[in-house]
Amino acid sequence: MVARGQHDLDRSIVLISEALALIEGQRYWHLHTRLNLWLADVLFEQSRFVEAKKPLDEAITFARAHNRTLLLVQGERLRASILAANGDWPAAKTLFTETLNIASKLGLPLEIARVQADWGKAALQYSSTLEESRALIAAARTILVAHNSKADLSTLT
């Protein structure tokens, strides 16, 4: 994660892949899922959507099978962003809505804000609903400020 924080995405991919190889065949399923989510996210940041699919699918499959709802919300949020980037705005909007509903029902304010932020950023880039995107980002910013989530705030446009 240090490499990612230093914006060295290529090194981050190498290190996450090495970590996944080290735990392959072990029973560290939660860690395996978390690493797959990080790998998919870094690949997404590099617009390598096809490559991000495999680790993302693995993470979502595990999260569903083992009722890891927070991991599922995080995976589905990323999947919605990839759908938007690939031009499937209707499917992305539907998945963002479903993911936001899950995070809301669980009472997870930071996850609610992260879904709103990603949805708003995707809408800015891939749809014509500027008002909606700005409202989503503003709602996310309000939650993130209230929780002093500086890292998340730094990603907002």
C-alpha positions as a printed NumPy array, in Angstrom:
array([[  0.   ,   0.   ,   0.   ],
       [  2.997,   2.267,   0.457],
       [  3.793,   1.947,  -3.258],
       [  0.203,   2.862,  -4.058],
       [  0.326,   5.83 ,  -1.698],
       [  3.422,   6.988,  -3.546],
       [  1.476,   6.662,  -6.826],
       [  3.755,   3.845,  -8.018],
       [  0.888,   1.755,  -9.362],
       [  3.082,  -0.657, -11.315],
       [  5.087,  -1.511,  -8.194],
       [  1.864,  -1.786,  -6.22 ],
       [  0.546,  -4.379,  -8.684],
       [  3.757,  -6.39 ,  -8.387],
       [  3.705,  -6.335,  -4.586],
       [  0.011,  -7.231,  -4.304],
       [  0.478, -10.049,  -6.824],
       [  3.451, -11.354,  -4.827],
       [  1.408, -11.232,  -1.623],
       [ -1.403, -13.169,  -3.306],
       [  1.104, -15.79 ,  -4.473],
       [  2.48 , -16.13 ,  -0.935],
       [ -0.927, -16.948,   0.551],
       [ -2.191, -19.084,  -2.344],
       [ -3.556, -22.353,  -1.032],
       [ -3.636, -21.073,   2.534],
       [ -6.884, -20.452,   4.361],
       [ -6.476, -16.691,   4.589],
       [ -9.683, -16.041,   2.675],
       [-10.397, -12.595,   4.084],
       [ -6.864, -11.422,   3.302],
       [ -7.032, -13.038,  -0.129],
       [-10.265, -11.153,  -0.813],
       [ -8.888,  -7.847,   0.451],
       [ -5.759,  -8.215,  -1.699],
       [ -7.875,  -9.038,  -4.76 ],
       [ -9.944,  -5.905,  -4.163],
       [ -6.786,  -3.804,  -3.886],
       [ -5.368,  -5.37 ,  -7.039],
       [ -8.586,  -4.753,  -8.973],
       [ -8.691,  -1.172,  -7.709],
       [ -5.121,  -0.428,  -8.789],
       [ -5.778,  -1.986, -12.197],
       [ -8.918,   0.176, -12.45 ],
       [ -6.858,   3.273, -11.675],
       [ -4.685,   2.358, -14.653],
       [ -7.778,   1.851, -16.862],
       [ -6.926,  -1.858, -17.15 ],
       [-10.563,  -2.889, -16.822],
       [-10.28 ,  -6.301, -18.467],
       [ -7.414,  -7.291, -16.166],
       [ -9.304,  -6.014, -13.12 ],
       [-12.22 ,  -8.375, -13.811],
       [-10.607, -11.611, -12.55 ],
       [ -9.462, -10.4  ,  -9.113],
       [-12.68 ,  -8.424,  -8.685],
       [-14.855, -11.414,  -9.569],
       [-12.895, -13.607,  -7.141],
       [-13.302, -11.07 ,  -4.356],
       [-17.04 , -10.597,  -4.957],
       [-17.63 , -14.358,  -5.181],
       [-15.915, -14.92 ,  -1.832],
       [-17.658, -11.987,  -0.177],
       [-21.062, -13.288,  -1.262],
       [-20.341, -16.904,  -0.326],
       [-19.127, -15.98 ,   3.159],
       [-21.51 , -13.109,   3.913],
       [-18.715, -10.534,   4.023],
       [-21.027,  -7.616,   3.392],
       [-18.489,  -4.81 ,   3.733],
       [-16.158,  -6.488,   1.242],
       [-19.137,  -7.074,  -1.037],
       [-20.111,  -3.384,  -0.898],
       [-16.543,  -2.385,  -1.719],
       [-16.341,  -4.858,  -4.6  ],
       [-19.701,  -3.9  ,  -6.07 ],
       [-18.789,  -0.216,  -5.83 ],
       [-15.706,  -0.899,  -7.921],
       [-17.665,  -3.086, -10.337],
       [-20.161,  -0.244, -10.839],
       [-17.286,   2.132, -11.613],
       [-15.905,  -0.319, -14.177],
       [-19.339,  -0.697, -15.785],
       [-19.532,   3.09 , -16.11 ],
       [-16.031,   3.306, -17.575],
       [-16.935,   0.6  , -20.087],
       [-19.943,   2.61 , -21.255],
       [-22.745,   0.73 , -19.526],
       [-24.13 ,   3.677, -17.561],
       [-27.598,   2.176, -16.936],
       [-26.111,  -0.967, -15.345],
       [-23.592,   1.118, -13.407],
       [-26.32 ,   3.391, -12.039],
       [-28.417,   0.392, -11.009],
       [-25.465,  -1.215,  -9.218],
       [-24.48 ,   2.063,  -7.523],
       [-28.075,   2.371,  -6.288],
       [-28.14 ,  -1.19 ,  -4.943],
       [-24.736,  -0.776,  -3.297],
       [-25.744,   2.513,  -1.696],
       [-28.891,   0.86 ,  -0.339],
       [-26.868,  -1.947,   1.251],
       [-24.385,   0.472,   2.833],
       [-27.288,   2.599,   4.096],
       [-29.134,  -0.369,   5.613],
       [-25.931,  -1.366,   7.408],
       [-25.482,   2.164,   8.753],
       [-21.947,   2.533,   7.393],
       [-21.494,   6.273,   6.831],
       [-18.013,   6.077,   5.304],
       [-19.089,   3.38 ,   2.855],
       [-22.182,   5.43 ,   2.026],
       [-19.903,   8.384,   1.285],
       [-17.514,   6.259,  -0.784],
       [-20.372,   4.935,  -2.913],
       [-21.723,   8.463,  -3.361],
       [-18.263,   9.762,  -4.256],
       [-17.541,   7.028,  -6.801],
       [-21.034,   7.323,  -8.261],
       [-20.658,  11.099,  -8.527],
       [-17.21 ,  10.858, -10.129],
       [-18.467,   8.237, -12.589],
       [-21.472,  10.392, -13.427],
       [-19.192,  13.378, -14.084],
       [-17.139,  11.351, -16.54 ],
       [-19.616,   9.001, -18.152],
       [-23.107,  10.486, -18.014],
       [-24.841,  13.748, -18.755],
       [-26.318,  14.165, -15.275],
       [-24.07 ,  16.925, -13.941],
       [-26.532,  18.017, -11.259],
       [-26.836,  14.484,  -9.929],
       [-23.068,  14.001,  -9.904],
       [-22.465,  17.248,  -8.056],
       [-25.163,  16.401,  -5.497],
       [-23.638,  12.966,  -4.885],
       [-20.156,  14.39 ,  -4.442],
       [-21.464,  17.122,  -2.111],
       [-23.302,  14.543,   0.005],
       [-20.157,  12.412,   0.163],
       [-18.038,  15.422,   1.113],
       [-20.397,  16.269,   3.997],
       [-20.061,  12.763,   5.46 ],
       [-16.306,  12.599,   4.906],
       [-15.736,  15.981,   6.56 ],
       [-17.894,  14.939,   9.523],
       [-15.738,  11.824,   9.94 ],
       [-12.461,  13.624,   9.24 ],
       [-11.671,  11.155,   6.445],
       [ -8.819,  13.086,   4.861],
       [ -7.681,  10.289,   2.546],
       [-11.152,   9.928,   1.067],
       [-11.612,  13.701,   0.835],
       [ -8.411,  13.991,  -1.172],
       [ -9.929,  11.808,  -3.922],
       [-12.929,  14.084,  -4.52 ],
       [-12.889,  16.444,  -7.464]])
